Amino acid sequence: MNLLLAEVAQAAQRLADAGVPSPRFDAEELAAFIHGVKRGELHTVADAEFDARYWEAVARREAREPLQHITGRAFFRYLELQVGPGVFVPRPETESVVGWAIDAVRAMDVAEPQIVDLCTGSGAIALALAQEVPRSRVHAVELSEQALEWARKNTAGSKVDLRHGDALTAFPDLNGQVDLVISNPPYIPLGEWEYVAPEARDHDPELALFSGEDGLDTIRGIERTAHRLLRPGGVVVIEHADSQGGQVPWIFKEDAGWADAADHPDLNNRPRFTTARKATP
């Protein structure tokens, strides 16, 4: 075992003791980042090349600063995104939400599907859809100016139509024309602040986390926005907390112009997102 791998083993134990959920992965990822190699190449770093800055990075992670803030990057599906303070770090759970949306759009008999991403944050969802559904026209909106700057960095050079604004009033020019609306909105109830992981509670922007007493205020607003934007037969896909699986489909009611509202599980088989179809008159 070379020096770096020995240090990684010690770091993993420190992170585990600090309550970090994935201590070995994070210790290796930090080592790879600091030394400019891939995780599978840590054994190739010569002892003389060990960089003591590694322990500075480990100390930051030990204090529960998000791994992605330390490295400045987040991986989402096939993307590497720039992230940092002021923007919500995309989570693996959202990848299954986007996967469902991609399959739904591909199944539509539409040459150039119109897609809207509400509360885009880093731009992860919009970029993934633009990349994996090449003929789509993807529009995204973000309210926070800080988050918008990160989204601008990530979408630079892409075909994503990125705008600054409120998801509840955005894109009046697209009313009735959109094939799919997707969102990972804030959905944590205000009263659950103390139960949120330190990485999110202390570092993700509150605007991206909390939404009213039951966590569903923004989702209720997005229901109205989605109905305004979608064409008849268009689909909405919205992420929520696993504890809200029994509540969100009821927001998309038949008497409000929706059909086929249903919940879907994530990779851990927990209810993660709701889909519904705008009813045809």
N, C-alpha and C positions, 0 to 999 in steps of 0.2 A: 504493500500500500504506500502510495506516495504521500508527501506532506499534505497536499491539498485535500485528498480524500480523508485523511485522518482529521483534518480541521473540519471538514464537512460533517463527519460523524459527531464531533463535539458540538458543532453548531446545531445539528438536528436535535440533539438532546436538550440544548438550551431552549430552542423554540418549542419543543414539546412541553417542557416545564412551564413555559409562559402561556400555554394554552392555544398555541397556533394550530389550526386544524390539520394542516398538511406539512408537518415539520421537515421531513426528509426532502420532499419535493422542493420546498421553499429554500432550504439550505443549499441544495444542488443548483437551483435556478439562480440564486444570488452568486454562487461561485462561478457559474458559467458566464453570467453578466459581467462581473468584475474582471474576469480573466479573458474575456473575448472569445470564448469557445462554446460549443454546444454541450448540453448536459452529458451526452454520451462520450464526450472527449475529455472529461475532467482528469482522467488517468494519464493523459498525455502532457499535462502541465508539469514542467520540471520543478523540483523543489526550490531551485534558485529563483524561479519566476513567481513564487507565491507572493501575492499582493496583500499587505496587511490591511488595506482598505476593506477587505472582505469582512473583517470583524466590526467595522463601522456600520456596514450594511446589515449585518446580523443583529446588531444592537437596535437598529431602527425597526427591524421586523419583530424583534423580541418585544418592543414597546407597542406592537400591534399596528404599526404603520403598514398600509397595504403593500404587498409585494410589488404591485404594478406601479405604485408611486415611486418606489425606490429604483426600479429598473426603467420607468418611463414608458413601458410598453404593456399592452394587453393583447392576448391572442383570442380571436373569435372566429370560429369556423375556419375559413382559409385566409383570414386577415391578420395582419399585425398592426395594431392601432397605437397612436400616441395618446397617453392619458397622464393625468396628474391632478393636483389640487383644483377643485372647482368643477370636476366632471364625474359623473357616476361611472364606476368601473364595470364594464360588461361582465356578466356572469355566465358560466357554462349552461345553467338552466335555460337561458334564453335561446341557446342554439337550437333546442328542439322546437321552440315556438317558431323560429325562422324557418326551420326545415319543413314544418307543416305548411307555412305560408308559401314557400317555394313550390311545393307539390301542388297546392291549390291553384296557384297562378298558372303553372305549366299545364294543368288540366283544363284551363279555360280556353275556349276557342276565340282567342283575341290575339291579333297580330302584334300589337304593341301595348301591352297592359299598362294601365296607369296605377301606380302604387303610391300611397301616402304613409309616411312614418311620423307619428305624432310623439312628441317628447323624445327627440332623437338622441339627446345627450352627446356621446362621442361620435355618433354617426354609424355605429356598428351595424345596426339592423339595416339601415338604408344602403350602406355599402355592400353588405352581404347579398341583398336582393339585387342590386344593380350588377354585381359581379356574376351571380349564379343564374339570373334571368336576363341574359344580355340584351334582349329586345325590349325590355321594360323601360318605362319612363318613371323614374323614382323621385318623389318630392319629400322633403323632410323639414320639420320645424322644431325650433328650440327656443324656450323663453329666456333661460339664463344666459346672460352675455358671456360669463366665464366659460360655461359649457360650450357655447356657440363657437368660441375661439378654438377649442379643441376639435370640434366637428369640422371647422373650416380647414384646419391642418390635415385632418384625415381624409376629407373629401376633395381636397385640392387635386385638380387634374382628372377627376371623375365626372360622370354625367349627372350626378345627383344635384337636383335643384334644392339648395339649402336656403332656408329663410329664417329670419328672426321674428318670433311672434308667439302668441298664445295658442296652444293646441285647440282650445275651445272655439276660437273664432278664425282659425287659419284657413287659407286657400278658398276664399269665396269664388275665385275664378274657376275652380274645379267642381263646383256643385253639380251633383248628378252624373259625373263623368268618370268616377274612380272605380276600378275593379277590385282593389283590395286596400283596406285600411289596417295598419298594424301599429301596436304600441306596447311598450313596456313602461307604464306610467308609475308615478308614486302610488303605493297602496298599503303602507304601514299605518295602522291606527295610532293616533297621537299618544294614547295611553300606554303604548308598548315600547316607548323610547328606551327604557332601561333594559329591555330584553334583546335589543339589537346588538349584533356583534360589534366590538370596538372598531374594527376596520371600517364598517359602514357608518356607524353612529358618529364617530369622531372625525371621519375623513370624507365620506361622500356628502354632497350638498343636501341639506334638509329638503330643498325643493324637489329633489328626485326620490325622496324616501317617504315622506309623511303626507297623508291626505285625509284630514277630518277625523272625527271620532271613531268611525268604523273602518277607515282606510279606503272607502269606496267613492269619496266625493269626486275625484278626478275621473274615475271610470264612468260615473254617471254622466259627467259632462262629455266624455269621449263618445258615449253611446249616441248622444244627440249630434255631435259633430260627424260621426261615422255615417249616421243615417242621412245627414245633409249631403255628404260628399259622394256616397256610393250610388252607382247606377242600380236599377232593379236587378237582383240576382248577384250583386256584388257582395263581397265577404269582408267581415271584420275579424281580426285576430288580436286578442288582448291578454297580456300576461297578468297574473295575480298571485297572491300568496297561497300556499297549499291549504291554509286554514279557511280560505274564502271560496273554495271550490263549490260549495253548495249555495253560494249567494250570487255570484256574478252572472250565471246564465239567466237568473230571474230579472236582471236589469234589462235584458234584451227580449222584451215581451212581444207576444204576437199582436196585441192591440196597439203597440207602438210601431208596427210595421216590420217586425222581424220574424224569421222562420228558422227552424233547425238549430236553435241555441243549444250548445252542448259544451261540456268540459272535456279536457284532454290531459293525460298524465305526462309527466316529464320522464327522464330516463330512470329515475328512482321510483317510478310508479305513483308519484304524488300528484294530485290535481294542480296543474300549473298554468293552463290558459283556457280561455273561453273563445269559441268561435260562433258566429251567427251569420245568416244570409239575409240581405234586405229583400223583403217579400216583393213579388211582382204584383202590381195592381190588378 
